[in-house]
Amino acid sequence: MSVTVLLSLALAVTVVALLAYMLAQKPVTTAQKLIQQHRYEEAAAHAANDSAGHLHRAEALKLLGRFDEAIEEYRQSDDPAAREGVALALAHARRDLDNAKRIMEQTIATHPAIQEFQALGLAYILLRRGDREAALRLYQDNLELLETRFRDDYTDPDPLLAETLVMYGELAKAAGDAARAEELEGKAAEWAPRSVWAHTAMAKV
């Protein structure tokens, strides 16, 4: 087989592989676009009624501080991230914290994702439960990775990361770093204006 034929075959295989990869990517939905535009009410209204849609509606509702409604939407999604969402929404609402801890631990065990973010979520739940020592130990174990993430990887404003910044701020405050906590809360308000996280930050000024 000639070099030309081999090159043609290689090119064809590459094109097919790239096309398959592109088709496999999840398209950005209307709800996701609206969330990025800080139009949370509209995002909740326009989310589809499939698994992904319930997840996106839950995220929009959580940004609005409507945690009970968010939990109901998360429970209608089969995305692993939805279980994590339920656990954190329960913690924000300060209810059923034993269940929140159990769900978060199960999710970490069965669907590990960004280790330091999941650890931060669990530490936040532990802090809300009154397990301060365990929460701070877990936080300190992941602090360097958290700093690296927000210094090097997650630098563009994203409303969906505002919740993480708020939890990060709560743990920083509990660890005695009030200045860092204030900085993180301010960034959360900047990244998700008109959200519950922005209102919380402004209430502390």
Secondary structure, DSSP 4 states (H G I P E B T S, - for coil): --HHHHHHHHHHHHHHHHHHHHHHSPPPPHHHHHHHTT-HHHHHHH--SSHHHHHHHHHHHHHTT-HHHHHHHHTT---HHHHHHHHHHHHHHT--HHHHHHHHHHHHHHS--SHHHHHHHHHHHHHHHT-HHHHHHHHHHHHHHHHHIIIII--S--GGGHHHHHHHHHHHHHTT-HHHHHHHHHHHHHHSTTSHHHHHHHHT-
